Amino acid sequence: MGILHLDAEAKVELHSKAVKLIARYESPLETVKALMVYNCERETKILAIAHRHPGLAELSYDDTPVVLG
């Protein structure tokens, strides 16, 4: 599980996108699905940049199981 630290501008952008998606979908479940897709697309872009420019970003893998609760 990774940790992505966002700067203030990125947080505002993410919040704005969330507000737009919430307004777009009537169902909370559909809103959550849309937000998950948006986040996956964002993560994919970050991985692509890190792969192309290894000195720009450091990626690591944490094999600790996710705990919900």
C-alpha positions in Angstrom: 0.0 0.0 0.0 1.5 3.3 -1.0 1.3 6.8 0.5 0.9 9.7 -1.8 1.5 13.1 -0.4 -0.3 15.9 -2.2 0.5 19.5 -2.1 -2.2 22.1 -1.4 -2.9 22.7 -5.1 -3.3 18.9 -5.8 -5.6 18.6 -2.8 -7.8 21.4 -4.1 -7.9 19.8 -7.6 -8.9 16.4 -6.1 -11.6 18.0 -3.9 -13.0 19.9 -6.9 -13.1 16.7 -9.0 -14.9 14.9 -6.1 -17.5 17.7 -5.8 -18.2 17.5 -9.6 -18.6 13.7 -9.4 -20.9 13.9 -6.4 -23.1 16.4 -8.3 -23.0 14.2 -11.4 -24.2 10.9 -9.9 -27.4 10.3 -7.9 -26.2 7.2 -6.3 -23.4 7.3 -3.7 -22.1 4.0 -4.9 -21.8 5.3 -8.5 -20.0 8.4 -7.1 -17.5 6.2 -5.2 -16.9 4.0 -8.3 -16.2 7.1 -10.4 -13.8 8.5 -7.7 -12.0 5.2 -7.6 -11.6 5.2 -11.4 -10.3 8.8 -11.3 -7.8 7.9 -8.6 -6.6 4.8 -10.5 -6.0 6.9 -13.6 -4.0 9.4 -11.5 -1.9 6.6 -10.0 -1.3 5.1 -13.4 0.1 8.5 -14.6 2.3 8.8 -11.6 3.7 5.2 -12.2 4.3 6.1 -15.8 6.2 9.2 -14.9 8.3 7.4 -12.3 9.1 4.6 -14.8 10.2 7.1 -17.5 12.1 9.4 -15.1 13.5 7.3 -12.2 15.2 10.2 -10.5 11.9 12.2 -10.3 9.9 9.9 -8.0 10.7 7.0 -5.7 8.3 4.1 -5.6 8.3 1.4 -3.0 6.1 -1.5 -2.1 4.8 -2.2 1.4 3.6 -5.8 1.7 1.9 -5.2 5.0 -1.7 -6.4 4.6 -4.4 -3.7 4.6 -6.4 -3.6 7.9 -9.9 -2.2 7.7 -11.8 -1.3 10.8 
